[in-house]
């Protein structure tokens, strides 16, 4: 991403020691992100900082259920599943830290290209991303993240709603645009185009 000329770089600003030191008028890169020592979890979306709220219990429960079934399915395959916190860096032309302005922490992601993995996480688009909604974060997931995942070529994006017991699947078409599925809920089994043979039984995911 090329930083728009109207954005102010954070390179010469004061040192960030806490989340309160983040200046919303500035544009931050992954290089800045790596220097932050505060405990708050944040994501970068096109240079802007988005604090992450602590996940609710049901969010975590659903995450564990889905990751278990994915892990079992992927045994012996080149693909790997990772759960948050796990940094995914989205880059344009340069992979240099100072040139990366979008860093997300998907709830779950599957990466099938080992060349995208390093000790910091993933650099480039995962094959499958799953976001699990928590109260208060719906707008960010549905708008900001969906746009980013489509723009950078995430092949499949699933949005899971624990409270409503729903799953919506977006699949990237040949034109590079997301095509939404029907809304899946209880009594449905969801298949994946990028993981042929994988089937997620929503009754088991949302069971009490």
C-alpha positions as CSV (number, residue, x, y, z in Angstrom):
1,X,0.0,0.0,0.0
2,X,1.2,3.5,-0.8
3,X,0.4,5.9,2.0
4,X,-1.9,8.6,0.8
5,X,-0.3,12.0,0.8
6,X,-3.0,13.3,3.1
7,X,-2.0,10.9,5.8
8,X,0.7,11.9,8.3
9,X,3.4,9.3,9.0
10,X,4.1,8.4,12.6
11,X,7.8,8.0,12.0
12,X,8.8,11.2,13.9
13,X,6.1,11.2,16.5
14,X,6.5,10.5,20.2
15,X,7.2,7.0,21.4
16,X,4.1,4.9,21.9
17,X,4.1,3.4,25.4
18,X,0.4,2.8,25.8
19,X,-2.8,2.6,23.7
20,X,-3.6,6.1,24.8
21,X,-0.5,7.3,22.9
22,X,-1.9,6.3,19.5
23,X,-2.7,9.3,17.4
24,X,-5.7,8.7,15.2
25,X,-4.5,11.3,12.7
26,X,-1.3,9.3,12.0
27,X,-0.7,6.4,9.8
28,X,1.2,3.5,11.4
29,X,3.1,0.6,9.7
30,X,4.0,-2.9,10.9
31,X,7.4,-1.5,11.8
32,X,5.7,0.8,14.4
33,X,3.5,-2.0,15.5
34,X,6.5,-4.1,16.4
35,X,7.8,-1.5,18.8
36,X,4.6,-1.2,20.9
37,X,5.0,-2.9,24.3
38,X,1.6,-2.4,25.7
39,X,-0.6,-5.4,26.4
40,X,-3.7,-4.3,24.5
41,X,-4.3,-6.3,21.4
42,X,-4.8,-4.1,18.3
43,X,-5.0,-4.6,14.5
44,X,-3.8,-2.3,11.7
45,X,-6.2,-1.6,8.8
46,X,-4.6,0.6,6.2
47,X,-2.4,2.3,8.8
48,X,-5.1,2.9,11.3
49,X,-5.2,1.3,14.7
50,X,-8.2,-0.7,15.8
51,X,-8.2,-2.0,19.4
52,X,-9.5,-5.5,19.9
53,X,-12.0,-6.3,22.7
54,X,-11.6,-9.4,24.9
55,X,-13.6,-12.3,23.4
56,X,-16.7,-13.5,25.1
57,X,-16.9,-17.1,26.5
58,X,-19.1,-18.3,23.7
59,X,-16.8,-16.8,21.1
60,X,-13.9,-18.8,22.6
61,X,-16.0,-22.0,22.9
62,X,-17.0,-21.8,19.2
63,X,-13.4,-21.1,18.2
64,X,-12.1,-24.2,20.0
65,X,-14.8,-26.4,18.4
66,X,-14.0,-25.2,14.9
67,X,-10.3,-25.3,15.3
68,X,-10.6,-28.9,16.6
69,X,-12.4,-30.1,13.5
70,X,-10.1,-28.3,11.2
71,X,-7.0,-29.7,12.9
72,X,-8.4,-33.2,12.7
73,X,-9.2,-32.8,9.0
74,X,-5.8,-31.3,8.1
75,X,-3.6,-34.0,9.7
76,X,-1.2,-35.3,7.0
77,X,-2.0,-32.3,4.7
78,X,0.2,-29.4,3.8
79,X,-2.3,-26.9,5.2
80,X,-2.2,-25.7,8.8
81,X,-4.7,-24.0,11.0
82,X,-3.8,-21.1,13.4
83,X,-5.9,-19.4,16.0
84,X,-5.6,-15.8,17.4
85,X,-3.5,-14.1,18.5
86,X,-1.7,-14.7,15.2
87,X,-0.6,-11.9,13.0
88,X,-1.4,-11.9,9.3
89,X,0.4,-9.2,7.4
90,X,-1.1,-8.0,4.1
91,X,1.3,-6.4,1.7
92,X,1.3,-4.8,-1.7
93,X,4.7,-5.0,-3.4
94,X,7.2,-4.8,-0.6
95,X,7.3,-7.2,2.3
96,X,9.4,-4.8,4.4
97,X,8.0,-4.0,7.8
98,X,7.8,-0.3,7.1
99,X,5.8,-0.9,3.9
100,X,3.1,-3.0,5.5
101,X,0.0,-1.1,6.8
102,X,-2.5,-3.9,7.4
103,X,-2.0,-6.5,10.1
104,X,-5.0,-8.5,11.2
105,X,-5.5,-11.3,13.8
106,X,-8.2,-13.5,12.4
107,X,-9.9,-15.8,14.9
108,X,-8.9,-18.8,12.8
109,X,-7.1,-19.1,9.5
110,X,-5.8,-21.9,7.3
111,X,-2.6,-21.5,5.3
112,X,-1.7,-24.0,2.6
113,X,1.5,-22.3,1.3
114,X,4.3,-22.8,3.8
115,X,6.3,-20.0,2.1
116,X,3.9,-17.6,3.7
117,X,4.7,-18.7,7.2
118,X,7.5,-17.3,9.4
119,X,8.2,-16.8,13.1
120,X,6.0,-13.7,13.1
121,X,2.9,-15.4,11.6
122,X,1.7,-15.2,8.1
123,X,2.7,-12.8,5.3
124,X,0.2,-12.8,2.5
125,X,-3.4,-14.0,2.2
126,X,-4.5,-17.2,4.0
127,X,-6.6,-19.6,2.0
128,X,-9.4,-19.6,4.6
129,X,-10.2,-17.0,7.3
130,X,-12.9,-17.5,10.0
131,X,-14.0,-14.6,12.1
132,X,-16.3,-15.2,15.1
133,X,-18.5,-12.3,16.1
134,X,-18.6,-10.9,19.6
135,X,-21.0,-8.2,20.9
136,X,-19.8,-4.8,19.6
137,X,-17.4,-6.0,16.8
138,X,-20.0,-6.9,14.1
139,X,-19.5,-3.7,12.1
140,X,-15.7,-4.1,11.9
141,X,-15.9,-7.7,10.8
142,X,-18.7,-7.2,8.2
143,X,-17.3,-4.0,6.7
144,X,-13.6,-3.4,7.2
145,X,-12.3,-6.9,7.3
146,X,-14.5,-8.2,4.5
147,X,-13.1,-5.5,2.3
148,X,-9.5,-6.3,3.2
149,X,-9.9,-10.1,2.8
150,X,-11.5,-9.6,-0.6
151,X,-9.0,-7.0,-1.7
152,X,-6.0,-9.2,-0.8
153,X,-7.3,-12.4,-2.2
154,X,-8.4,-14.5,0.7
155,X,-10.2,-17.4,-1.1
156,X,-12.8,-18.0,1.5
157,X,-14.0,-15.9,4.4
158,X,-16.5,-17.3,7.0
159,X,-18.3,-15.1,9.5
160,X,-19.7,-17.1,12.5
161,X,-22.4,-15.7,14.8
162,X,-22.4,-17.6,18.1
163,X,-25.4,-15.8,19.5
164,X,-27.6,-16.4,16.4
165,X,-25.9,-19.8,15.7
166,X,-25.3,-18.8,12.1
167,X,-22.5,-19.0,9.5
168,X,-22.1,-16.9,6.4
169,X,-19.5,-17.9,3.8
170,X,-17.9,-15.6,1.2
171,X,-16.1,-17.3,-1.7
172,X,-13.8,-15.4,-4.1
173,X,-14.9,-15.6,-7.7
174,X,-12.8,-15.4,-10.8
175,X,-13.3,-11.7,-10.9
176,X,-11.8,-11.4,-7.5
177,X,-15.1,-10.5,-5.8
178,X,-16.8,-12.2,-2.9
179,X,-19.9,-14.2,-3.5
180,X,-22.0,-14.7,-0.4
181,X,-23.6,-18.0,0.5
182,X,-27.0,-18.5,2.0
183,X,-27.1,-18.1,5.7
184,X,-26.3,-21.4,7.4
185,X,-27.7,-22.3,10.8
186,X,-28.6,-25.3,12.9
187,X,-29.2,-28.6,11.0
188,X,-26.8,-27.4,8.2
189,X,-23.4,-28.7,7.2
190,X,-21.0,-26.3,5.6
191,X,-18.5,-27.4,3.0
192,X,-15.3,-25.6,1.9
193,X,-14.2,-25.0,-1.7
194,X,-10.6,-24.5,-0.7
195,X,-10.5,-27.6,1.5
196,X,-12.3,-30.2,-0.6
197,X,-13.9,-32.9,1.6
198,X,-14.1,-30.7,4.8
199,X,-17.6,-30.4,6.2
200,X,-18.5,-28.5,9.3
201,X,-21.6,-29.7,11.2
202,X,-23.1,-26.6,12.8
203,X,-25.1,-28.6,15.3
204,X,-21.8,-29.8,16.7
205,X,-20.2,-26.4,16.7
206,X,-23.1,-24.7,18.5
207,X,-24.1,-27.6,20.8
208,X,-24.7,-26.8,24.4
